[in-house]
Amino acid sequence: MELTSFPKELRRFAEFLTQRDLKFEDIRVNTSETETTQVISFKHHQKLPADLPPGYAFVGGAARNVVLAEFGDAVMSPRDIDVVSIAEWFPDLSLKDELSRKIMPDDYKYGYGVREEDLNTLFSNRDFTINQVVVGGDRVYITGEALNDLKDKVVRPSFYERDRWRLSSQDAFEDYDDDPSGYAGAEESTSKTNLYGVRPRLVMKAVRLWAEYKEMYNEGEIGNIEEWQWNFENIPLFDMALGLNKAYQLGDAVSARFYWWLVQQGTVTPETMGKDCRELALNIRCRMKYEGRTPFDFDNKDLNQDPKQNEPRLEEYVDSNEFYSALTSLAQIRGGLAGELSFD
């Protein structure tokens, strides 16, 4: 295949792809309101985390790792492995439950597991472009955007995600109702800017992926940041804890970079939230307790310190406007009034 016949976004990979049995798939993904990109596939030579039966595939970190390894990059073993069934590949759905139990035990505990998908839907609703990748058997299915951003270590929102969050304030918070923790998260403000912005959990995921890439490859950026309506000041405690928890799963260095980003953006102030990751974890647990919620249970048990150890700082927090604002926001978003709540 001549270089000039390659789509523009794939030309830098011409040799890489032609050596790997390049095929153009009959799937197109929106990249803007008027433009689409075509999904391609190529053969890989990597050992997969598990042997899957026909009709099943890897997505998420396990799929990204296959592409990165094909580039010759070192990879971290993903703690969570995500598997889906692909309708077009005629999977035996009777195997779903057993696969979920064996390969996705943490998700399985909460009633989640292998999802049933079709390729068109799967590629059209990814959160980041780097997640527009599926690995089934010895083949990788991927968009040109994903291939470029994985090569350059760019964490960029997909068109679907940028468009998805043009919602009403009520819709913007509905995802939090399904948290296994039972915590319904909420932003501090319901201004128009926030309503059209990026959901807090995705913000934390982007920062964690950035921290991972910076630590692994000494390169990485969050792309299209000017198009994201970030609100770093109003990240719910649960989402901050979830991001920190996942960063810690990748090691102390990644979690330290995650913390550094939060400090740089003003999300965390060392004076009030702690001078390092451990103090941040303790403060999050303390604040959740004093806001009437169950403190976040970190996988790293060293982070699950007794909130009572931080009583002096908690007393300052409870007396602050920040504490009142957090409670007021929760009440307003759930249709109540702060004055109707009673606190011990």
Protein Blocks (a to p, Z undefined) as FASTA:
>chain_A
ZZklpcfklmmmmmmmmmnopacdfbdcdfbfkbccdddddddfbdcfbdcdehiacehj
llmmmmmmmnopacdddfbdcddddfklopafklmmmmmmmmmmmlmmnopacddddfkl
mmmmcfbfklmccdehjbccddfklmmmmmnopacddfklmmmmmccfklmmmmmmmgmn
lpacddfbfcfklmmmccfklmmmmmmmmmmmmmmnopacdehklmpccdfklgcfklmm
mmmmmmmmnojklmmmmmmmmmmnomacfklnopbfklmmmmmmmmmmmnopacdddfbl
mlmccfklmmmmmmmmmmpmklmmmmmmmmmmnopafklpccZZ
